[in-house]
Amino acid sequence: MKKFLLLLISLCLILGCATAANKRSLKDLPKSDFSVEIPAGWWKPQYVNKYLITKDGPFLQYVLIQQRPIDRPLKNTQKKLRKRMLPLESASIIIDEIASDRNIANFKVVENTPAVINGHAGFKIIFTYKDKKGSMFKTLYYGFIRSNTFFNLRYNAAMQQYYDKDIADFKLILNSFKLVEG
């Protein structure tokens, strides 16, 4: 009887781990016009319908990669990006967009510089903010325009506990970013 009980407990643990591993997978990442290498330990939350991955949970840190048509107005400012816009001009529009987000408080730009992402002239913004609960976050945001599409990669993390801990993983993701020609 003890062996059966021990076997039953072991089976439950194995099934529980398998279920948890299944929830922490990279399945269902949206189809995209880019490719990246994702470091071990990062996973996509099932309930998120974006190219968003996390290591310890999206409220602690995440990497979000987006592509969007430049003619679609941004949510908070209704501003649009333009095809031949200079990188720092588009950075300025993105900064205005983030600063206009009602969920963000104490928004501070730490750095706004030109950057090259996979050979494309773009920008790099580092900023900090507090969420509605008062938690402090730091974001490293890269963006560039190619043809009629704006691409951005951002790393967002709780400032004290996670930002420095996982920044190297984000840099691996950023350095592996490539547009997929189709």
C-alpha positions in Angstrom: 0.0 0.0 0.0 2.9 2.4 0.8 4.5 1.7 -2.5 1.2 2.4 -4.3 0.8 5.7 -2.4 4.3 6.7 -3.2 3.8 5.8 -6.8 0.6 7.8 -6.9 2.3 10.9 -5.3 5.2 10.6 -7.8 2.8 10.4 -10.7 0.9 13.5 -9.5 4.2 15.4 -9.2 5.3 14.4 -12.6 2.0 15.4 -14.2 2.0 18.6 -12.3 5.5 19.5 -13.5 4.5 18.5 -17.1 1.5 20.8 -16.9 3.6 23.7 -15.5 6.2 23.1 -18.2 3.5 23.1 -20.9 2.2 26.5 -19.6 5.8 27.8 -19.7 6.6 27.2 -23.3 7.3 29.3 -26.4 4.2 27.9 -28.2 1.8 30.2 -29.9 4.2 33.1 -30.5 2.6 35.2 -33.3 3.7 34.9 -36.9 6.2 37.7 -37.6 8.6 39.1 -40.2 11.6 38.7 -37.9 13.5 36.0 -36.1 15.3 36.0 -32.7 17.1 33.5 -30.6 15.4 33.2 -27.2 17.7 32.3 -24.2 16.9 29.2 -22.1 14.3 29.8 -19.4 12.2 32.4 -21.2 8.6 31.6 -22.0 5.4 33.1 -23.4 2.5 33.6 -21.1 -0.6 31.8 -22.6 -3.0 34.7 -22.0 -0.9 37.2 -24.0 -1.6 37.6 -27.7 1.7 39.4 -28.5 5.3 38.5 -29.1 6.0 38.8 -25.4 8.3 36.5 -23.4 9.3 36.5 -19.7 11.6 34.6 -17.4 10.0 35.2 -14.0 6.5 36.6 -15.0 5.4 39.6 -17.0 4.9 41.7 -14.0 8.6 41.3 -13.1 10.3 41.4 -16.5 9.5 40.9 -20.1 10.8 41.3 -23.6 8.2 42.6 -26.1 8.9 42.6 -29.9 6.4 44.3 -32.1 5.9 45.2 -35.7 3.2 47.6 -36.7 2.2 49.5 -39.8 3.4 53.1 -39.7 0.2 54.5 -41.0 -1.8 53.2 -38.0 -2.1 56.0 -35.3 -0.6 55.3 -31.9 -3.1 54.6 -29.1 -2.5 57.5 -26.7 -1.4 60.4 -28.9 -3.0 59.4 -32.3 0.3 60.4 -33.8 1.7 58.5 -36.8 5.2 57.6 -37.9 6.4 58.3 -41.4 8.4 56.3 -43.9 11.5 58.5 -44.2 11.4 59.9 -40.7 14.8 60.3 -39.0 15.4 57.9 -36.1 15.4 60.6 -33.4 12.2 62.1 -34.8 10.5 58.7 -34.5 12.0 58.3 -31.0 10.4 61.6 -30.0 7.0 60.4 -31.1 7.4 57.2 -29.2 8.5 59.1 -26.1 5.4 61.3 -26.4 3.3 58.2 -26.7 4.7 56.5 -23.6 4.5 59.8 -21.6 0.8 60.0 -22.5 0.0 56.6 -21.2 -2.3 57.0 -18.1 -0.9 53.8 -16.6 2.6 55.4 -16.3 3.7 57.9 -13.6 7.0 59.6 -13.0 8.1 58.9 -16.6 11.8 59.9 -17.0 13.9 59.5 -20.1 17.4 58.5 -19.1 18.9 58.2 -22.6 17.7 58.9 -26.2 20.3 58.1 -28.8 20.7 56.7 -32.3 21.2 53.0 -32.6 21.7 50.4 -35.3 19.4 47.3 -35.1 20.3 44.5 -37.5 21.8 47.1 -39.9 18.9 49.4 -39.7 19.2 53.0 -38.5 17.0 53.4 -35.5 17.0 54.6 -31.9 17.6 53.5 -28.3 15.6 54.9 -25.4 16.2 54.1 -21.8 13.5 55.3 -19.4 12.1 54.7 -16.0 8.6 55.0 -14.6 6.3 53.9 -11.8 3.1 51.8 -12.4 -0.2 52.5 -10.7 0.9 50.5 -7.7 4.0 52.6 -7.2 6.5 50.0 -8.4 9.5 51.3 -10.2 10.4 49.9 -13.7 13.2 50.5 -16.2 12.8 50.0 -19.9 15.4 49.6 -22.7 13.5 50.3 -26.0 15.0 50.0 -29.5 13.0 50.9 -32.6 13.4 51.5 -36.4 11.3 52.0 -39.5 11.7 49.8 -42.5 9.5 50.4 -45.5 5.9 50.8 -44.1 6.6 49.0 -40.8 7.8 50.1 -37.4 9.8 47.5 -35.5 10.5 47.7 -31.8 12.2 45.6 -29.2 11.9 46.4 -25.5 13.1 45.0 -22.3 11.1 46.1 -19.3 11.9 45.0 -15.7 11.3 45.9 -12.1 14.2 48.3 -11.6 15.9 47.0 -8.4 15.4 43.3 -8.5 15.3 42.3 -12.2 16.7 44.9 -14.6 20.4 44.2 -14.2 19.8 40.5 -13.7 18.4 39.9 -17.1 19.8 42.7 -19.3 22.4 40.3 -20.8 19.6 38.0 -22.0 17.9 40.9 -23.7 21.2 41.9 -25.4 21.4 38.3 -26.8 17.9 38.6 -28.1 18.6 42.1 -29.6 21.8 40.9 -31.3 20.1 37.9 -32.8 17.2 39.9 -34.2 16.9 39.5 -38.0 14.2 40.5 -40.5 12.8 37.6 -42.4 12.6 38.3 -46.1 9.5 36.7 -47.5 
